[in-house]
Amino acid sequence: MEATRNATGATTEEALSNVRQVRLDTYFGTDGLKAKFDGMKQAIKGQYGPSSPQYIQIKGIKW
């Protein structure tokens, strides 16, 4: 009975680890949300300028 619980716990931990890795890749991967946001931030800075109200609204947002 104890061996079954240990095996179940290890399987659950492995599944959670895999899900966490997918989540981290979604946010911080090369095509993740952070990369997209940083690109949009740079595009707004380039299009409107660093002193524009549009850029000032988003420049303080940190990850």
RANORJO-V17301 format. One record per residue. N is the residue number from 0. RES is the residue in one letter. D_FIRST is the distance of its C-alpha to the first C-alpha in Angstrom with 1 decimal. Layout:
# RANORJO-V17301
n={N:N}
res={RES:RES}
d_first={D_FIRST:D_FIRST}
This chain:
# RANORJO-V17301
n={0:1:2:3:4:5:6:7:8:9:10:11:12:13:14:15:16:17:18:19:20:21:22:23:24:25:26:27:28:29:30:31:32:33:34:35:36:37:38:39:40:41:42:43:44:45:46:47:48:49:50:51:52:53:54:55:56:57:58:59:60:61:62}
res={M:E:A:T:R:N:A:T:G:A:T:T:E:E:A:L:S:N:V:R:Q:V:R:L:D:T:Y:F:G:T:D:G:L:K:A:K:F:D:G:M:K:Q:A:I:K:G:Q:Y:G:P:S:S:P:Q:Y:I:Q:I:K:G:I:K:W}
d_first={0.0:3.8:5.5:5.2:6.6:8.9:10.1:10.7:12.5:14.5:15.5:16.6:18.5:20.2:21.3:22.7:24.5:26.1:27.2:28.7:30.6:32.0:33.1:34.8:36.5:37.8:39.4:40.4:40.5:44.0:44.4:42.4:43.7:45.0:47.1:48.5:49.3:50.9:53.0:54.1:55.0:57.2:58.8:59.8:61.2:63.1:64.4:65.4:65.8:64.1:66.2:65.8:64.2:61.7:60.4:60.6:58.3:55.5:56.1:54.2:50.9:48.4:45.0}
